[in-house]
């Protein structure tokens, strides 16, 4: 079977990358931007950094900020209506996964109106046309939505997240500028960073992994492990390193999928509005233990990439434990809670477990699982 690999066509990296937005818009003949950014980024002046560039270049735009942390079907539908009225011909997504996921869904629906109900986009939808062109400006170092073919929308009516996978939604240009991430508070930096680490580790051990994706994931683990603590401390070097690490992870997992860490985290976001990165970080070590027997010698290389020394002399049991312990230590050092006791209610576990089993990420898990086994994993964390 052939392995497909999809990457975005262009990206700018490093301090000041957003300055290239105006030149890119003009060179492509774009006339008006529809800017998607969440209310907090607008409130605290982060979005303004990009709007100032558009203003200075006399590039018109309309701002859309009706976006929740876990964007809903309604957010997308109101965004589609606003885009149609705006006269825009391209999108600029400024933010974390929420803004970018909203922009991706809007862009796909505008050019594929038969999916305007939004819910029909779940999974691998048979869209015919590419999205409206998207410029992506990440403000968190975690989701890598600027380089992936995935987006996640919450179906609030059913308390569930829909994972949508479509190569036609990938942004045409990504502007990965650490200055856009400098205002992230410590908690958000830690959570999004652990989300990126989860992408890299799950992508590395997923059932669809192969040599090309492994290259991206191991490098991403290495970069994130060495830089996340510094990013939480808000050092310029840590911010820039994490911006790269999460992007590299995105290039990998976008092509090979994830596993049950993500499928278990998604229902927590839908039901309790739990921050996605926090949920992933708490669940990751437990699922790593659960999956260990199905991963061959891969935990040796995870441990080495995490900075563990002497892995070549370790037994299988030792290097598997070392990899899991290194993940736990990083999570602890950046202030992630150790369990789900403050989040999950026992009576919700049947719903959560079925939702996790039905999630689009579950088939990628390296170990076959069941609703009952997922329920036990949730219970072990409360």
ABEGO torsion letter per residue (X at the ends): XBBBBBBBABBBBEBGAAAAAAAAAAAAGBABBBBBBBAAAAAAGAAAAAAAAAAAAGBBBBBBABBBABBBAAAAAAAAAAAAAAGBABBBBBEBAAAAAAAAAAAAAAABAAAAAGAAABEBBBBABBBBBBBBBBABBAAGAAABABBBBBBAAAGBBBBBBBAAABBABBBBBAAAAAABBAAAAAAAAAAAAAAAAAAAABAABBAAAAAAAAAAAAAAAAAAAAAAAGBAAAAAAAAAAAAAAAAAAAAAEBBAAAAAAAAAAAAAGBBAAAAAAAAAAAAAAAAAAAAEAAAAAAAAAAGBBGAAABBAAAAAAAAAAAAAAAAAAAGBBABAAAABBAAAAAAAAAAAAABAAAAABABBBBAAAAAAAAAAAX
